[in-house]
Amino acid sequence: MENQRSALLAMGFTILMLVISRSVAVGQGIKGIVGGTGRARSPGCKGYACGGSSSHCCIGAISDYFQTNQFESLFSKRNSPLAHALHFWDYNSFIAASDDYQPYGFGTAADGKFLGLKEVAAFLAHVGSKTSCGYEAATGEPLAWGLCYNKEMNSGSSYCDENYKHTYPCAPGVAYYGRGALPIYWNYNYGEAGKALKVDLLNHPEHIEQNATLAFQVAIWRWMTPLKEHQPSAHDVFVGFWEPTKSDTLAKRIPGFGATMNVLYGDHVCGQGENEAMNNMISHYLYYLRRMGVAREEAGPHEVLSCAHQVAFNPSSSSSP
Ligand SMILES: *[C@@H]1O[C@H](CO)[C@@H](O)[C@H](O)[C@H]1NC(C)=O
């Protein structure tokens, strides 16, 4: 009996060790790795576990602090008759989609305060701002209209870039217009996302508008994945898993919500001074934090929230490496 128990314990230990050593390899090798890791919630936090050299560590689960009623409160108008994706989005889809990424720190990075919760609010702020139809609401809360869409409406374009015909050839009869929680466009983005998530999005881009879990998965993949090698992801710049270099500092890029807009939208939004697109995302972020019960001070000063004076990581005018 006793022997059996210690054998079991030893086995458990071996498994734990395997998990830990794999974590280290993943964490150091590929930052923001995504996709294909199975559904199970990992016991640790890959590359980010407590006790490591990092000042941050990962604990708990998003569902520990973010529940259905909060989701409902953030997106309270999404099923109103004016909305365009009635009964599509729900809390469970978000949680299911985040499952693969929580072990990599999505919503689970801890700083002893509200970091995980703030990251969820920040991610959802991007989502809410991109999928809002708040302008349609003449009255009421304009910030309560996130997740009003799940796809771009009335798009005349097929968003097929022939430059990628060898890597990501466009399928006949389909269009790669904006779909999802953080809408993606173009065959090459559908191709990349599909490869990471092991779903054939190139031939079936419509899957994103039919499946809310997938729609959130693509968005979280985008959040967790650097656009280019040697660049941080939106997740990295938000949780502080990114050390600005001298040139970052000269370019006024500092960790925080502002830098997430820089990663995702570059000079379409950042380095343009105060502008509506940027301020709309910031407003969503502050609104969500408030609804989640986090005090305004926790969001940090405007210079951290904003990217008004940041130079883009990837300037759109030049073909920088
Ligand atoms: C929706 O997408 C998820 C995640 O990719 C997948 O596991 C699930 O099977 C899909 N559901 C349907 C009905 O296709």
The ligand as a Tripos MOL2 file, in Angstrom:
@<TRIPOS>MOLECULE
LIG
   14    14     1     0     0
SMALL
NO_CHARGES

@<TRIPOS>ATOM
      1 C1        -15.8120   25.8220  -32.9080 C.3       1 LIG1
      2 O1        -14.4310   26.0890  -32.7740 O.3       1 LIG1
      3 C2        -13.8170   25.3940  -31.7190 C.3       1 LIG1
      4 C3        -12.4140   25.9240  -31.5670 C.3       1 LIG1
      5 O2        -11.7100   25.9740  -32.7630 O.3       1 LIG1
      6 C4        -13.8880   23.9030  -31.9850 C.3       1 LIG1
      7 O3        -13.2760   23.1860  -30.9500 O.3       1 LIG1
      8 C5        -15.3430   23.4850  -32.1380 C.3       1 LIG1
      9 O4        -15.4070   22.1330  -32.4850 O.3       1 LIG1
     10 C6        -16.0520   24.3280  -33.1730 C.3       1 LIG1
     11 N1        -17.4690   24.0470  -33.1530 N.am      1 LIG1
     12 C7        -18.1390   23.6640  -34.2310 C.2       1 LIG1
     13 C8        -19.5950   23.4370  -34.0400 C.3       1 LIG1
     14 O5        -17.6020   23.5050  -35.3100 O.2       1 LIG1
@<TRIPOS>BOND
     1     1     2 1
     2     1    10 1
     3     2     3 1
     4     3     4 1
     5     3     6 1
     6     4     5 1
     7     6     7 1
     8     6     8 1
     9     8     9 1
    10     8    10 1
    11    10    11 1
    12    11    12 1
    13    12    13 1
    14    12    14 2
@<TRIPOS>SUBSTRUCTURE
     1 LIG1         1 GROUP 0 **** ****
